[in-house]
Amino acid sequence: MRGLEWVAADEIATVLSPSRIRMRPREIRFDLPEPHPALLTLRTVDDVFVEVGRLDGVGHTKDVPPVLAERVIGLGWAGAVDGLRRLRALPARPLFDVVVSLEGRRNFNRFTLEDAVGEVLAPRLRGRFVSRTQDGSRAAETDVTVRLLVQGQGATVAVRLADRPLHRRAYKQSAGRGSLHPPLAAALVRMSVTGDGPVVVADPFCGDGTIPIETLLAHPEARVVASDLDPARLANARANARWAKAEFGLVRADAGRPPWGRGRVDVVISNPPWNVTVEAGGSLAGSLERFWSTLRESAGSRVCLVADAALDAPGRLRAAGLTLFPHVQRVRVAGRISDIVLAAPGAVAPELPPGLAGWLDRALGTGVVGADDSF
């Protein structure tokens, strides 16, 4: 997600210890001697690919697709597929699709290039190409996805390591409107839950259970309590928790009157309703003021929220007596500008873990993340 490259870079550095990491907007490149199973466990990224090769001299005219397709089949596909087979089982004749992203104006569309590459690549991969329709859908689920990113005069060719994008969590079988993007939830957890000891984490707007589940998958030793006012979303959370094999306390409650007592919670992580897709209810109908005022006493050490920018979460938290971490990260969620705010009760601002703070400094220094968080 744009704006969270530094959080993902920290996870990659911690989990994989690659020799080199380069951050770019919405992209992180890193070097490993061979694909590692831990790549499939990354939680703050949307997807992971192994690069097959790069091609220069890509034009914009309508005759490009067949020419570029012939150049694509000359790349190192045998090594890429062998690496893929070491990570997961593949059928002898896999079904595969091709996904193209085009930056800049072209006299051809993505579907023409996808079909051109797929048709010539099928013998090379010893598989069967599944074409997409004009709305982007596929006729069947595939075993392998080939990715082409065409930027300027260059093209990067890669293969997805997992059988589906990493953001499509297997546990998330039930979801309602405004359900939180799992990598974003994982990033909130990474920013706010620090140390190795047991911690009590609360989510007073748990919705479909994404934040509680991502908390426990990252910190199995944590105790998580969650609540929501909507019975249907609580049912979703229970179902998703069963799929994730994550156990946490789950109750129906008004977030303006949190069910946990003062000093019983270490960290509050949540996505309060934006009154856009989902309306606040109960004591918060029409205003979240009561929620902001509860945070000074209900959160023992820190609060981490993602909220629509129109809610002015930074200002409301300051007014409630919390001190903010100096960097308020802006992201775009469902097309809307949103704030990720890390705060602590009292006069002392919370700190990030040293590694994560270092990646934020690098992102700010290189312009991957802007100091004013504008888009």
SULKAKA-V591024 format. One record per backbone hydrogen bond with DSSP energy under -1.0 kcal/mol. NH is the residue of the N-H (numbers start at 1). CO is the residue of the C=O. If there is no record, write none. Layout:
BEGIN
nh-><NH;NH>
co-><CO;CO>
END
This chain:
BEGIN
nh-><4;8;9;10;11;12;13;14;15;16;19;22;24;27;29;31;39;40;41;50;52;53;55;58;64;68;69;70;71;72;73;75;77;80;81;82;83;84;85;86;88;96;97;99;101;103;107;113;114;115;116;117;118;119;120;121;122;125;127;128;130;133;136;143;144;146;147;148;149;150;151;154;155;156;157;158;159;160;161;167;168;169;173;179;185;186;187;188;189;190;191;192;193;201;202;203;206;209;213;214;215;216;217;218;219;222;223;225;226;227;228;234;235;236;237;238;239;240;241;242;243;244;246;249;251;253;257;263;264;266;267;268;269;270;275;284;285;287;292;293;298;299;300;301;302;303;304;305;306;307;309;311;312;316;317;318;319;320;321;322;323;325;329;331;333;336;338;339;340;341;343;344;346;357;358;359;360;361;362;363;364;365;366;368;369;373>
co-><1;4;5;6;7;8;9;10;11;12;31;29;27;24;22;20;36;37;38;159;157;157;155;153;61;64;65;66;67;68;69;72;75;76;77;78;79;80;81;82;84;128;144;146;148;150;60;109;110;111;112;113;114;115;116;117;118;121;122;94;96;137;133;95;95;97;158;99;156;101;154;151;55;149;53;147;50;145;48;46;165;167;171;176;181;182;183;184;185;186;187;188;189;223;267;225;227;206;209;210;211;212;213;214;215;219;199;201;249;203;251;230;231;232;233;234;235;236;237;238;239;240;241;224;226;228;254;297;261;200;200;302;202;304;278;281;282;284;288;289;294;295;265;266;266;343;268;341;270;339;337;308;309;312;313;314;315;316;318;317;344;342;340;338;336;333;331;307;329;305;303;323;321;353;354;355;356;357;358;359;360;361;362;363;363;370>
END
